[in-house]
Amino acid sequence: MARTNSSPLLNNNQNLLFTFNPKPSQSLFFFNNSFHNSNSLNSPSPKQLHLLLQSRKSCTPITRVSTAPVEYAPPAPDFGFREEISRLNCLREALSRCGTLAEKLKTINLDSRVKSFPNSWRNGLAGVGLTDYEMYLLKCVVAAGQEHVLGQFGRELENGELEMGRSAIKTALYTLAEMIENWDANGRGTSHDLKDEDRAALRSLLKMLGKVEQFYDCIGGIIGYQVSVLELLAQSSHEEQTINWSQQINKLLKCQIVEIHPPSVLHLSEDSEYASQAALWGIEGLPDLGEIYPLGGSADRLGLVDPETGECLPAAMLPYCGRTLLEGLVRDLQAREFLYFKLYGKQCITPVAIMTSSAKNNHNHITCLCEKLKWFGRGRSSFMLFEQPLVPAVTAEDGDWIVTRPFEPVCKPGGHGVIWKLAHDKGVFKWFHSHARKGATVRQISNVVAATDLTLLALAGIGLRHQKKLGFASCERNAGATEGINVLLEKKNIDGKWAYGLSCIEYTEFVKFGITAGPHSPSSLQGDFPANTNILYVDLQSAELIGSSKNKSSLPGMVLNVKKPITYMDQFGMKHCVSGGRLECTMQNIADNFSNTYSSRCYEGVEDGLDTFIVYNERRKVTSSAKKRRRPTDNSLHQTPDGSLLDIMRNAYDLLSHCGITIPKVEGNEEYANSGPPYLILLHPALGPLWEVTRQKFLGGSISKGSELQIEVAEFLWRNVQLDGSLIILAENVVGSTKTNEIGEPILQYGRRCARCKLENVRVLNGGIDWNSEDNLYWKHEVQRFETLKVFLHGNAEFEATDVVIQGNHVYDVPDGHKLKITSGVSGLEINLKPIEDELMDSGTWFWKYKLNGTHVELESVEF
């Protein structure tokens, strides 16, 4: 990893210039001196930042041909970041030395803004019955410069220090409107006594403030939150270049040199034998694993609304391919547990921790869904829901909190990176420990392909087997994707030792490093670094050590993304759209705490000895997201439910075309922007989930363009089936049946009384889907059909069709405990329904026997 000769430049105006080395070597970026925070990539001072763009053999070589200045920030705002940060830092330090609430109140009362706040607000709030702690929270708001959150009280700041980011005319108009609103029937103004609705809003505000003060205690609570906001805003302004950060750098300096390299990865598709071994480790280790789902995001880009109530819904409730996204996550997990049962004959119920939030009533919706589905047959005790706090949204201009009306700031979830500290605070790590779990896989709700084939199993298997602290599942990065990159960090510490670790640079931070997202720019990293997908393996004990730390490292990857507009309605019904954001953390940047230290510089193969690792696979086997709603006029399907459905169809083609099944290939997204997919194939993941397992259940036949195939049964056989139309097989007992436990909960028993289906030498012909219907919504699997062959298997019912042509519209409803067999008769189809023998009720009349041959899974059909 030694550098070749190059000349990083810094111009006289302190803007960054980038020198591109035309010769291949092995370093990408070079930072001379330090970061503002040595555990983060987010805070380098521009005066210390030098970037070298070079290459490494582990990814596509980088060719650089020119130098270019970086437009680092918009014009500096009028707001004085330097003075405000200095004032708040002094207050934060003073408060940190206080041991009691009384001492904190005494300290904050000495703050200049609090002292300048009018006494009338205390009189107005006298009837509310505030505690000393609640009064302290409100004083923190005032001290943080956010008096306007308190409405009419905030506007009375006596010495004119209040700055609300409004023009004088606009402020006067708002004040007049509130005066009119407060007039009584005789036209007289009312006192400052709060109305009932304001009292309720105040109580809600105090609840939010209490959570922010408590959760962000590691950075100084409410005051620390605002300091972090202003520091991040300052970094993106010209004013930041004039701030003397030397004192803080001297305090936090832990490294002198940082270089960023393209990482070496474990390429699963290029080493299939190792991939199979790693996946087997993951299956064996399932009893040591938990699952973590960060579901607290607001998912504004989806625009999901309840059609009956008009209520905004969280992403977990998105109806996708016939079920909510949350149901899809649990279904993928059950497929892995079913595979474990088939191989080892043991039941395994994985504990699932779900981080929710109150945004869009997220926590209640998820709880109600789990209760409605009886906790997916897993028992309430196998789930732990923990709610992340909402945080104030701020303006991009000056960091002021955005308010809709008095006492009602706009609040958003604080990013998925809060998950580690929150998991510690809420006892999630102890809960996992009580279930004897050592590691966990982490995946996000919008990624609908993360569990495809062996990627997730291999990730967990390597992490467990080699006792790694953190692992990433990665792939090629797409142009325009709102996703970060995985990197190898190389740091020289001030003690002369070298530290190495794999980490992530979020896409919102690219500009700080001179990275452009476009594929044709000289400083683009499009083909050089793998994508960060937020699919993780984490060692629970290591994560708990970070989450329980009493400092900033428990909130990794702190960022302030102000690129997205914030839309809200004020108290007078006026709609506003402002540039802003909120303080966010990124869960993947916990990796910055897991670097390994060496006495001398390492030049090759350092990744093998690290506590972090990356597995790499084809993109559509790793990530395809349903993140945003597609506009009717938009031809791009990128990150939409429509686009992710096409990736599922591409995976279905790759899976089935290797089974001797003739099937049309799926072309590029542009071919289907206005026509829908070429076919619909939806297969239950328990048919595998490893593709080498699924492919042994399918052999021969064809699927015509425009066909529909849905298989919702794990014990399934397809031999030489020709499908031209619609074929749907549904079952109640896909992977097993439930038994009631000691507290009356239904608990899924894998392999017991499964439904079964065999199709051999069958031709299905019918009208299928009406592809011209305007009512079709393919990604929801809501389609109009002319005809279909539909089989519904109740309980442990079985269906077999052999040597027949089934033409036209048919629905076969097979009752529990029965087997329906269709064969060719003299005058057409011969249908035979008979009960299953009592001794075969649990096992069925046939089943697939799974066995290991080395690192591979082989199937054998067993008949009774």
MARRO-333306 format. One record per residue (C-alpha): residue number from 0; x, y, z; residue in one letter. Coordinates in steps of 0.02 Angstrom, whole numbers. Each point is the difference from the previous one (the first is absolute). Layout:
BEGIN
NUM	X	Y	Z	A
...
***
This chain:
BEGIN
0	0	0	0	M
1	147	117	-19	A
2	-33	158	-97	R
3	83	47	-162	T
4	66	175	-28	N
5	-135	132	-20	S
6	-32	181	41	S
7	-160	41	91	P
8	-35	186	-18	L
9	-87	131	104	L
10	-36	165	-84	N
11	17	171	78	N
12	-186	12	37	N
13	9	-161	101	Q
14	-112	-90	-125	N
15	47	-180	-31	L
16	89	-57	-156	L
17	16	-184	-43	F
18	153	-75	-83	T
19	-34	-157	-98	F
20	141	-126	-16	N
21	1	-79	-173	P
22	98	-151	61	K
23	-92	-144	83	P
24	40	-19	184	S
25	-93	-47	156	Q
26	-58	155	91	S
27	-149	108	-35	L
28	-8	147	119	F
29	132	79	110	F
30	-43	112	147	F
31	144	93	78	N
32	-17	34	186	N
33	-168	-44	75	S
34	-186	-14	5	F
35	-103	104	119	H
36	-54	-167	71	N
37	117	-145	-29	S
38	-140	-129	0	N
39	-97	81	-140	S
40	25	47	-181	L
41	-119	145	17	N
42	104	139	74	S
43	167	36	-86	P
44	55	180	-3	S
45	23	60	-179	P
46	168	73	49	K
47	64	-174	41	Q
48	-88	-94	-141	L
49	105	-62	-147	H
50	-70	-130	-118	L
51	97	-116	-113	L
52	-101	-102	-123	L
53	87	-161	-47	Q
54	-50	-184	-20	S
55	4	-175	68	R
56	-9	-168	-88	K
57	-144	-67	106	S
58	-127	106	-94	C
59	-9	81	-171	T
60	158	104	-33	P
61	-23	188	14	I
62	57	110	-142	T
63	22	184	44	R
64	42	128	-131	V
65	-23	175	69	S
66	-10	111	152	T
67	-155	92	56	A
68	-46	120	140	P
69	-137	-51	119	V
70	-145	119	28	E
71	-3	-35	185	Y
72	-152	98	60	A
73	-133	132	-35	P
74	32	180	51	P
75	21	25	186	A
76	-163	40	90	P
77	-21	151	110	D
78	-18	-109	154	F
79	158	4	110	G
80	43	-183	20	F
81	166	31	84	R
82	-67	106	142	E
83	-153	-109	29	E
84	101	-162	1	I
85	123	75	122	S
86	-139	61	116	R
87	-92	-167	-3	L
88	159	-100	25	N
89	38	99	157	C
90	-176	-30	63	L
91	11	-186	-42	R
92	163	-18	96	E
93	-70	93	149	A
94	-155	-109	4	L
95	105	-158	-13	S
96	84	46	163	R
97	-167	11	91	C
98	-48	-148	107	G
99	-181	44	41	T
100	-151	79	-84	L
101	12	148	118	A
102	178	32	-56	E
103	-52	-13	-182	K
104	-141	125	26	L
105	118	120	87	K
106	125	-16	-143	T
107	-124	21	-142	I
108	-79	150	86	N
109	167	89	-23	L
110	-7	-22	-189	D
111	-19	167	-89	S
112	-150	-52	-104	R
113	-91	-75	149	V
114	31	156	104	K
115	-67	107	-142	S
116	-159	-100	-16	F
117	-153	96	65	P
118	-83	-45	165	N
119	-172	-3	-82	S
120	30	-176	-64	W
121	15	-65	177	R
122	-167	81	43	N
123	-81	-73	-155	G
124	62	-174	43	L
125	-39	13	186	A
126	-166	-89	-18	G
127	74	-146	-94	V
128	87	-71	153	G
129	173	-26	-69	L
130	129	-95	100	T
131	176	66	25	D
132	63	-123	-129	Y
133	-129	56	-128	E
134	46	181	32	M
135	182	-49	-27	Y
136	-44	-78	-168	L
137	-87	159	-58	L
138	148	105	56	K
139	113	-114	-103	C
140	-107	44	-151	V
141	23	184	36	V
142	185	-19	33	A
143	19	-94	-165	A
144	-68	153	-89	G
145	-169	-78	-41	Q
146	-117	118	94	E
147	-119	7	-149	H
148	-55	-178	43	V
149	-90	78	149	L
150	-108	109	-113	G
151	-58	166	72	Q
152	118	-18	148	F
153	148	-20	-115	G
154	-41	159	-93	R
155	12	104	157	E
156	187	-20	22	L
157	38	170	75	E
158	172	42	-67	N
159	-38	-43	-182	G
160	115	-152	-9	E
161	-134	-111	-76	L
162	33	-50	-179	E
163	-137	-101	-82	M
164	60	-6	-178	G
165	-147	109	-57	R
166	-4	171	-74	S
167	-64	143	108	A
168	-160	14	-102	I
169	-35	-186	8	K
170	32	-2	187	T
171	-119	145	24	A
172	-135	-86	-102	L
173	16	-160	102	Y
174	-9	100	161	T
175	-156	92	-62	L
176	-82	-165	-49	A
177	31	-71	173	E
178	-69	158	80	M
179	-160	-16	-103	I
180	-11	-184	43	E
181	12	44	186	N
182	-135	135	-3	W
183	-158	-42	94	D
184	-177	30	-63	A
185	7	184	54	N
186	159	33	-94	G
187	109	4	155	R
188	166	-86	8	G
189	16	-148	117	T
190	136	-33	127	S
191	147	-116	-21	H
192	-95	-142	81	D
193	12	-154	-109	L
194	-149	-73	-91	K
195	-37	-185	18	D
196	74	-39	-170	E
197	158	95	44	D
198	12	-92	165	R
199	-9	-166	-94	A
200	131	60	-124	A
201	112	56	144	L
202	-16	-171	83	R
203	47	-84	-165	S
204	148	118	-19	L
205	62	-38	176	L
206	-12	-186	-35	K
207	105	19	-157	M
208	126	112	88	L
209	17	-123	142	G
210	41	-140	-121	K
211	128	105	-93	V
212	81	57	162	E
213	11	-178	64	Q
214	51	-89	-159	F
215	130	126	-57	Y
216	76	12	174	D
217	164	-66	-72	C
218	21	162	-99	I
219	-81	120	123	G
220	-187	-23	-23	G
221	-101	138	-83	I
222	145	122	5	I
223	117	-131	-74	G
224	-126	-40	-136	Y
225	-1	182	-54	Q
226	190	13	9	V
227	16	-150	-115	S
228	-126	75	-122	V
229	95	165	-8	L
230	170	-83	-15	E
231	-60	-105	-148	L
232	-79	153	-81	L
233	161	96	28	A
234	100	-133	-89	Q
235	-102	30	-157	S
236	22	189	0	S
237	142	116	-48	H
238	-8	67	177	E
239	65	-168	62	E
240	165	34	-87	Q
241	29	153	108	T
242	-35	-88	165	I
243	153	-44	101	N
244	-27	-183	40	W
245	176	-26	67	S
246	-49	-14	182	Q
247	-130	-134	-36	Q
248	118	-90	-120	I
249	135	-6	133	N
250	-125	-79	120	K
251	-67	-128	-122	L
252	153	-35	-106	L
253	28	-187	-6	K
254	73	-26	-173	C
255	113	93	-120	Q
256	-35	-85	-165	I
257	-158	-76	-73	V
258	-10	-84	-168	E
259	-152	-80	-78	I
260	18	-152	-115	H
261	-117	-109	-101	P
262	-23	-152	112	P
263	36	-181	-40	S
264	-163	-98	6	V
265	-56	-181	11	L
266	-83	-21	-171	H
267	-133	-134	24	L
268	-43	-22	-185	S
269	183	-23	-48	E
270	39	-130	134	D
271	-155	-108	7	S
272	80	-136	108	E
273	50	123	135	Y
274	-171	83	-15	A
275	-85	-168	31	S
276	112	-33	150	Q
277	-35	173	72	A
278	-188	-23	-25	A
279	9	-168	89	L
280	87	85	147	W
281	-144	122	1	G
282	-129	-141	4	I
283	94	-93	138	E
284	15	160	100	G
285	-184	47	-8	L
286	-28	-42	186	P
287	136	128	42	D
288	-77	139	-105	L
289	-129	135	25	G
290	-81	119	-123	E
291	-5	190	13	I
292	-119	105	-104	Y
293	18	191	5	P
294	-177	50	-49	L
295	-10	172	78	G
296	22	105	-157	G
297	-139	112	-62	S
298	14	-56	-183	A
299	-69	164	-64	D
300	49	-38	-180	R
301	-120	-148	-7	L
302	-150	113	34	G
303	-92	-149	74	L
304	-177	41	57	V
305	-139	-107	72	D
306	-134	2	-137	P
307	-141	-8	129	E
308	57	124	133	T
309	122	110	-98	G
310	129	-28	137	E
311	184	3	-50	C
312	78	-172	21	L
313	179	-59	33	P
314	98	-103	-125	A
315	-27	-161	99	A
316	-184	7	-49	M
317	31	12	-188	L
318	-103	-137	-85	P
319	129	-84	-111	Y
320	-33	-157	-102	C
321	-154	-41	103	G
322	68	34	175	R
323	77	140	102	T
324	188	26	-7	L
325	14	-53	182	L
326	-86	-165	-39	E
327	126	-23	-139	G
328	146	17	121	L
329	-71	-130	120	V
330	-42	-116	-144	R
331	182	6	-58	D
332	56	-42	177	L
333	-121	-146	12	Q
334	70	-68	-163	A
335	174	-10	79	R
336	-71	-80	156	E
337	-93	-129	-106	F
338	163	-41	-91	L
339	84	-24	170	Y
340	-140	-118	52	F
341	10	-102	-161	K
342	189	-22	21	L
343	13	-30	187	Y
344	-176	-49	55	G
345	-6	134	136	K
346	-117	145	30	Q
347	81	173	3	C
348	-92	162	35	I
349	110	152	-26	T
350	-27	149	117	P
351	-41	159	-96	V
352	35	176	63	A
353	-94	138	-92	I
354	44	184	20	M
355	-156	105	-28	T
356	-44	183	22	S
357	-154	107	26	S
358	16	76	-174	A
359	-160	-36	-96	K
360	-60	-101	150	N
361	134	-125	-50	N
362	14	-90	168	H
363	-187	-26	18	N
364	-23	-59	-180	H
365	139	-129	17	I
366	-63	-60	169	T
367	-178	-17	-66	C
368	59	-95	-154	L
369	99	-123	107	C
370	-148	-25	115	E
371	-119	-23	-147	K
372	113	-135	-72	L
373	22	-78	174	K
374	184	43	0	W
375	25	-103	-157	F
376	-17	-162	98	G
377	162	39	92	R
378	-67	57	168	G
379	3	175	74	R
380	158	-41	98	S
381	101	-23	-160	S
382	-24	184	-46	F
383	64	157	82	M
384	-61	168	-63	L
385	94	155	55	F
386	-45	176	-51	E
387	127	128	-58	Q
388	-24	183	50	P
389	-53	133	-124	L
390	114	150	-18	V
391	-30	180	-56	P
392	19	39	-184	A
393	105	154	-35	V
394	19	125	-141	T
395	149	-14	-115	A
396	32	186	13	E
397	31	23	186	D
398	-46	-158	93	G
399	-161	69	74	D
400	-130	-128	50	W
401	-145	-4	-123	I
402	-169	26	84	V
403	-177	-25	-63	T
404	-81	96	143	R
405	48	49	178	P
406	71	-149	97	F
407	-3	-110	-154	E
408	169	-19	-86	P
409	12	-110	-153	V
410	80	-162	59	C
411	75	-147	-94	K
412	87	-163	51	P
413	185	24	37	G
414	65	-126	-126	G
415	33	-186	16	H
416	169	31	82	G
417	-84	32	167	V
418	-37	-186	6	I
419	157	-51	96	W
420	-19	122	144	K
421	-187	-25	4	L
422	21	-189	3	A
423	111	20	153	H
424	-117	125	85	D
425	-152	-111	-29	K
426	83	-164	51	G
427	-3	-78	-174	V
428	176	-71	15	F
429	-42	-80	167	K
430	-158	-71	-79	W
431	102	-79	-140	F
432	119	-69	131	H
433	-146	-80	91	S
434	-38	-91	-163	H
435	183	-58	-9	A
436	35	99	-160	R
437	176	51	-49	K
438	-27	95	-163	G
439	-140	78	-102	A
440	-40	41	-180	T
441	-66	174	-36	V
442	-105	46	-151	R
443	-112	144	-48	Q
444	-184	-11	-40	I
445	7	71	-178	S
446	127	-124	-69	N
447	-108	-140	-68	V
448	138	-114	-69	V
449	125	-3	145	A
450	-38	-183	43	A
451	17	-62	-180	T
452	101	-162	-17	D
453	148	-8	119	L
454	61	179	29	T
455	-77	25	172	L
456	46	-175	60	L
457	180	18	-60	A
458	16	169	84	L
459	-57	-69	167	A
460	98	-160	-21	G
461	166	87	-27	I
462	-33	120	143	G
463	-37	-141	123	L
464	132	-121	-61	R
465	143	124	3	H
466	-63	98	151	Q
467	-8	164	-95	K
468	-72	156	79	K
469	-88	69	-154	L
470	-35	-54	-178	G
471	-72	89	-152	F
472	-96	-77	-145	A
473	48	101	-153	S
474	-16	7	-188	C
475	31	113	-150	E
476	-61	177	24	R
477	-130	67	-121	N
478	10	174	-74	A
479	-117	119	90	G
480	-35	-115	145	A
481	-19	84	169	T
482	122	-118	83	E
483	174	13	72	G
484	158	-95	-38	I
485	102	-125	100	N
486	182	46	24	V
487	160	-58	83	L
488	64	130	123	L
489	186	14	34	E
490	55	114	142	K
491	167	43	77	K
492	-25	39	183	N
493	101	129	94	I
494	89	-141	92	D
495	70	-59	-168	G
496	-110	-154	-13	K
497	-111	-38	-150	W
498	-186	-36	12	A
499	-106	-87	-133	Y
500	-185	-33	-14	G
501	-143	-14	-123	L
502	-131	136	8	S
503	-125	102	-101	C
504	-13	175	-72	I
505	-182	51	-12	E
506	-58	78	-165	Y
507	-46	162	89	T
508	184	20	46	E
509	73	-26	-175	F
510	23	186	-31	V
511	116	12	149	K
512	117	-123	-83	F
513	-15	66	-177	G
514	-100	-151	-54	I
515	-129	21	-139	T
516	-141	-122	-29	A
517	0	9	-189	G
518	85	-140	-98	P
519	93	113	-122	H
520	81	127	115	S
521	189	-15	28	P
522	-26	-5	189	S
523	-142	-125	-8	S
524	21	-159	100	L
525	-140	-89	-92	Q
526	96	-156	-46	G
527	136	6	131	D
528	-86	-28	167	F
529	-137	-122	48	P
530	-169	64	56	A
531	-49	8	181	N
532	-169	-88	13	T
533	-30	7	188	N
534	-6	-190	8	I
535	109	-40	149	L
536	62	-138	112	Y
537	42	62	174	V
538	79	-83	150	D
539	-120	44	140	L
540	128	16	139	Q
541	108	117	-106	S
542	-150	105	-47	A
543	-54	12	181	E
544	170	67	50	L
545	-23	143	-123	I
546	-182	30	41	G
547	38	8	186	S
548	144	123	-17	S
549	-36	168	78	K
550	69	103	-143	N
551	-30	48	-181	K
552	56	-170	-66	S
553	-168	-74	54	S
554	-79	108	-136	L
555	103	-50	-153	P
556	6	92	-165	G
557	-85	160	55	M
558	-60	98	-152	V
559	-117	143	-43	L
560	-80	-28	-169	N
561	-84	162	-54	V
562	-18	-45	-184	K
563	-182	-55	15	K
564	-140	127	21	P
565	-108	-6	155	I
566	-184	36	-32	T
567	-120	46	140	Y
568	-162	93	35	M
569	0	142	126	D
570	-138	45	123	Q
571	-84	115	-126	F
572	-13	-134	-134	G
573	144	67	-103	M
574	110	-129	-82	K
575	188	23	12	H
576	146	-87	-84	C
577	173	39	69	V
578	172	-74	-19	S
579	43	-90	159	G
580	40	-161	87	G
581	30	-76	171	R
582	148	-72	91	L
583	18	-180	-60	E
584	115	-145	40	C
585	46	-143	-116	T
586	-1	-174	75	M
587	133	-70	-119	Q
588	130	125	63	N
589	12	-96	162	I
590	139	-82	-102	A
591	109	152	34	D
592	20	-66	178	N
593	63	-171	-56	F
594	169	39	-81	S
595	153	-110	30	N
596	169	73	49	T
597	171	-53	-66	Y
598	175	55	48	S
599	48	31	-181	S
600	-87	40	-163	R
601	-84	-145	-91	C
602	14	-9	-188	Y
603	-100	-151	-57	E
604	-138	-113	65	G
605	-37	98	157	V
606	-187	-35	-15	E
607	22	-184	45	D
608	51	43	177	G
609	-128	137	34	L
610	-148	-11	117	D
611	-108	65	-144	T
612	-36	-81	-169	F
613	-101	18	-160	I
614	-92	-131	-102	V
615	-41	49	-179	Y
616	-129	-68	-121	N
617	-101	47	-153	E
618	-99	156	35	R
619	-174	-72	-24	R
620	42	-138	125	K
621	50	130	130	V
622	-104	157	-17	T
623	-150	67	-92	S
624	-105	124	95	S
625	-179	58	3	A
626	46	169	73	K
627	-100	126	-98	K
628	-163	13	-93	R
629	12	7	-188	R
630	-77	154	-77	R
631	-121	-36	-144	P
632	106	100	-123	T
633	167	-70	59	D
634	82	-130	-113	N
635	132	-41	130	S
636	-39	-150	110	L
637	154	21	109	H
638	-33	-38	185	Q
639	-187	-14	-31	T
640	-113	-149	37	P
641	-19	-21	-188	D
642	188	-12	-26	G
643	29	-120	144	S
644	-136	-115	-68	L
645	96	-10	-164	L
646	155	-53	96	D
647	-103	-138	82	I
648	-52	-55	-174	M
649	183	1	-56	R
650	45	-108	148	N
651	-142	-118	-46	A
652	70	-12	-177	Y
653	175	-38	65	D
654	-69	-130	119	L
655	-117	-93	-117	L
656	96	12	-164	S
657	133	-110	81	H
658	-133	-133	32	C
659	-28	-38	-183	G
660	-153	112	-4	I
661	-24	106	-156	T
662	-41	176	55	I
663	15	173	-81	P
664	143	109	62	K
665	-39	161	93	V
666	70	151	-92	E
667	47	172	69	G
668	-118	104	103	N
669	-34	119	-144	E
670	-89	-141	-92	E
671	-133	-12	135	Y
672	-23	179	57	A
673	-175	6	-72	N
674	-44	-182	-29	S
675	33	-95	161	G
676	113	-153	20	P
677	12	-138	-134	P
678	-77	-123	124	Y
679	-35	-19	186	L
680	94	-138	92	I
681	-13	3	190	L
682	79	-146	92	L
683	-5	-27	187	H
684	178	14	68	P
685	-21	-164	97	A
686	13	-89	-168	L
687	185	34	33	G
688	52	124	57	P
689	163	-63	-75	L
690	-19	-6	-188	W
691	88	-168	-7	E
692	-145	-67	104	V
693	-137	84	-102	T
694	74	-61	-164	R
695	-20	-181	55	Q
696	-188	28	16	K
697	-19	67	-178	F
698	48	-94	-158	L
699	-49	28	-182	G
700	-148	80	-83	G
701	-34	179	-52	S
702	-77	164	58	I
703	-69	109	-138	S
704	8	188	-8	K
705	-147	80	91	G
706	-21	-148	118	S
707	-27	5	188	E
708	76	-126	120	L
709	-23	10	188	Q
710	58	-144	110	I
711	-37	15	187	E
712	51	-173	60	V
713	171	-67	50	A
714	-29	-186	-34	E
715	-19	20	-187	F
716	49	-93	-158	L
717	-1	68	-179	W
718	45	-123	-138	R
719	-24	47	-181	N
720	-139	127	26	V
721	-48	114	-144	Q
722	-85	159	57	L
723	-91	118	-116	D
724	-115	102	109	G
725	-22	11	188	S
726	44	-133	131	L
727	-20	38	185	I
728	35	-125	140	I
729	-44	65	175	L
730	14	-90	167	A
731	-40	32	182	E
732	141	-110	65	N
733	143	55	-111	V
734	141	-57	115	V
735	-95	-81	143	G
736	-148	19	117	S
737	-23	81	170	T
738	-21	-70	174	K
739	-63	98	149	T
740	131	32	135	N
741	-28	9	187	E
742	-62	180	-7	I
743	-119	-29	-145	G
744	108	66	-142	E
745	7	-91	-168	P
746	181	-54	-32	I
747	57	-59	-170	L
748	67	-178	-7	Q
749	109	-19	-153	Y
750	-30	-153	-108	G
751	-159	-52	90	R
752	-155	-25	-108	R
753	69	98	-149	C
754	-103	21	-157	A
755	73	-84	-156	R
756	-15	17	-189	C
757	66	-104	-147	K
758	-14	47	-182	L
759	70	-124	-126	E
760	-21	8	-190	N
761	-134	133	15	V
762	-53	132	-125	R
763	-94	151	66	V
764	-92	106	-128	L
765	-114	145	43	N
766	-31	184	-32	G
767	105	53	150	G
768	28	183	41	I
769	-88	139	-95	D
770	159	97	-37	W
771	-99	143	-78	N
772	-99	38	157	S
773	34	173	71	E
774	-40	-65	174	D
775	153	-112	7	N
776	129	44	132	L
777	131	-133	-27	Y
778	116	34	148	W
779	-149	-18	116	K
780	-51	-158	-94	H
781	-169	77	-30	E
782	-46	-53	-177	V
783	-155	-35	-102	Q
784	-10	-175	-75	R
785	-99	-78	-139	F
786	30	-177	63	E
787	111	-92	124	T
788	40	-170	72	L
789	-6	26	187	K
790	31	-131	134	V
791	-29	37	183	F
792	67	-126	126	L
793	-81	5	172	H
794	101	-68	145	G
795	104	-149	-56	N
796	-94	-23	-164	A
797	91	-70	-152	E
798	-22	28	-186	F
799	70	-104	-142	E
800	-22	17	-187	A
801	82	-125	-120	T
802	-1	-17	-190	D
803	-141	123	-27	V
804	-47	158	-94	V
805	-98	119	110	I
806	-83	130	-109	Q
807	-110	147	47	G
808	-52	70	168	N
809	10	-121	148	H
810	2	19	189	V
811	42	-153	107	Y
812	-33	21	186	D
813	78	-148	90	V
814	-61	-28	179	P
815	114	-37	147	D
816	50	-183	16	G
817	-36	-39	-183	H
818	94	-32	-161	K
819	-66	55	-169	L
820	72	-91	-150	K
821	-33	47	-182	I
822	42	-117	-143	T
823	-59	-26	-179	S
824	-164	-94	-17	G
825	-96	-69	-147	V
826	-111	153	-16	S
827	120	132	68	G
828	70	32	172	L
829	-19	-132	134	E
830	-10	79	173	I
831	25	-106	154	N
832	-17	72	178	L
833	37	-116	145	K
834	51	16	184	P
835	181	-15	52	I
836	36	-151	110	E
837	7	39	187	D
838	180	-58	17	E
839	53	120	-139	L
840	-90	155	65	M
841	159	80	68	D
842	128	-58	-127	S
843	-109	0	-157	G
844	-3	-131	-137	T
845	170	62	-63	W
846	132	126	47	F
847	170	69	-49	W
848	144	-70	101	K
849	145	124	15	Y
850	177	-63	26	K
851	174	74	-8	L
852	129	-54	-127	N
853	156	97	49	G
854	-54	181	-1	T
855	-151	-29	-112	H
856	-180	-46	37	V
857	-75	-146	-96	E
858	-184	-46	-6	L
859	-80	-171	-10	E
860	-186	-30	-24	S
861	-69	-123	129	V
862	-167	-85	-38	E
863	-114	-94	120	F
***
